[in-house]
Amino acid sequence: MAGQTIHGPGRRPGGERAPTSPLDTAGPAIELDHLTKSYGKRVAVDDLSLTVGRGEFFGLLGSNGAGKSTLVRMLCGLTAPASGDARVLGMSLRTDATAISRRVNLSPQETAVAANLSVAENLELVARLYGASRAEARSRALDVMESLRLGDRARDRAKSLSGGLERRLSLGMALITKPDVVFLDEPTLGLDVRSRRDLWALLAGLKGTTTVVLTTHQLEEAESLCDRIAIMRDGRLRGVGAVADHLASTGAATFEDAFLALTDEEAGA
Ligand SMILES: Nc1ncnc2c1ncn2[C@@H]1O[C@H](COP(=O)(O)OP(=O)(O)OP(=O)(O)O)[C@@H](O)[C@H]1O
């Protein structure tokens, strides 16, 4: 998935979220309904229907070019579907894309931190862009730095951070907007084993509180974090379920074998 920038939806009074529809606090986090997107003749996302529950940690896996990035871009309201629809927090991508973009956030593969700003300034800047007052932004930054164990680096410029700490900051910049759904794109790419495990532990802490859609090529990462995993190939859904479901449906002994079976060119064609 290509790197993307965190998008700011503009100011909201007090920086607080306001329910936008009666469905807002109930029902699934995401419901795809025959969602389709093409680029010219190439169908990048092909007739996807699936549901992600509130608070679910949901994995999105697939070979290169499977359509994961395109799907995430649509669900963030960054690009419009060609046909079908999805409801995110009860709101339609077709009619409420702007409202959706205020309630979700994306932690991109290539971190979007400002190298010359400090850790605290990066966090406060994002909170302010999302409409928080100066005091609220400061308070949220303190909370995020504490939960992501960045407090002792608050005044350090982002460019002085190690890869692992920069990834944590990037995650913090997504979480500081208090999104109801957060999309994480390869959050531990390029990290050493210890930093990766460290970040996994922090990500596991989101379980049940925030709906997370994790895109990754690291099968172990999806296995260890995700409640359910969707596996895509050529824009199509090849399987969705817990790791045990994928093992059962393919008869494979390992998740890697199950993934290979489900993404095989012949399978599901
Ligand atoms: N802006 C675009 N213009 C034309 N084709 C595109 C565009 N974006 C994506 N595609 C094509 O759509 C298909 C799906 O691409 P997408 O980036 O969504 O896949 P992905 O699963 O995120 O891949 P990767 O794992 O390699 O990042 C690919 O065939 C890709 O070449």
The ligand as a Gaussian input file, in Angstrom:
#p B3LYP/6-31G(d) Opt

LIG

0 1
 N       -4.330000       5.629000      -8.862000
 C       -4.328000       4.480000      -9.557000
 N       -4.415000       4.488000     -10.907000
 C       -4.444000       3.343000     -11.621000
 N       -4.373000       2.114000     -11.071000
 C       -4.274000       2.039000      -9.745000
 C       -4.235000       3.210000      -8.906000
 N       -4.146000       2.822000      -7.616000
 C       -4.110000       1.467000      -7.642000
 N       -4.188000       1.014000      -8.895000
 C       -4.217000      -0.395000      -9.303000
 O       -5.260000      -1.027000      -8.579000
 C       -4.857000      -2.321000      -8.152000
 C       -4.950000      -2.379000      -6.628000
 O       -3.920000      -1.562000      -6.087000
 P       -3.766000      -1.283000      -4.536000
 O       -2.680000      -0.279000      -4.368000
 O       -5.094000      -0.979000      -3.975000
 O       -3.279000      -2.718000      -4.012000
 P       -2.594000      -3.135000      -2.608000
 O       -3.251000      -4.397000      -2.208000
 O       -2.652000      -1.998000      -1.659000
 O       -1.101000      -3.421000      -3.069000
 P        0.284000      -3.407000      -2.241000
 O        0.196000      -4.515000      -1.241000
 O        1.281000      -3.699000      -3.319000
 O        0.451000      -2.058000      -1.659000
 C       -3.463000      -2.553000      -8.705000
 O       -3.598000      -3.246000      -9.909000
 C       -2.949000      -1.152000      -8.930000
 O       -2.007000      -1.131000      -9.986000

